[in-house]
Amino acid sequence: MDNLTYMMNLIDGYYVDDRGHRHYRVEGKNYDIRFHPSVLSWQCNCPAYKFGRPRGKHCKHIKEIQEGKK
């Protein structure tokens, strides 16, 4: 586990950057899962999100965060 993931687990599982975006991590993965509250959109930097997902669909990491399974 990297230091950022360790710290995020100590403080509610996410942090908010200076732009107001929430950053999450899924247990065992170092992918950056971001929620943009101003436009209500999610992004993930995993390969499935970048290259393999159909338009309008989320990867399993985003679904885990949304369902509270982190």
N, C-alpha and C positions, 0 to 999 in steps of 0.2 A: 504494500500500500504506500502510495507516495504521500508526501507531507500535506499537499492540498486536500486530498481525499480524507486524510485523517482529521484535519481541521474542520472540514465541512461536516463530517459525522458528529463533531462536537457541538456544532451550532446549527441545529435544525436541518441539516442535510443540504443546504444550499447557501450561496453567497450572492450578494447583489453588487454588480460593478458600478462604476461612476455614471454609466448611461441608464441605469435602472434595470438592466437585464438580469434575470435570475439564472445562475449556473448551478447545475446539478451533476451528480455522478451516480452511476449504478454500481452496486457492490461488485468488486472484482474487475471492473473495467475503468480505464482512464479516459473514456470518451467525454467530451464536453457537451452536455445537453443544455441548451439555452432556451429560456422562455422570454419573449419580448412582450411585456405587458401593454405597451402602447398600441401594438397591432395584433395582439393576441395570437402570436404564431410561435411555433417550436422549431428548433433546429438541432441537429446532432452532427458531430464530425466523424461518425462511423462510416465505413465503406458502404454498408447497406443503405444508409440514408443518402449518401452522395451519388451512388451509381445505380443501385438496384431497385429503388422504390418506385412504384407507380405514382403519378402526379396526384397530390392531395392525400397521400397515405403517410403514416408515421412509421419509423423503425420500432423494433421491439424495446429499445432503451427508453424512448419517449413514452411508449405505452406503459412501461413499468413505473415510470415517474407519475404519470397521470393516474394510474390505478393504485398508487401508494405502496408498491411492492419493493421499493428500493431497500 
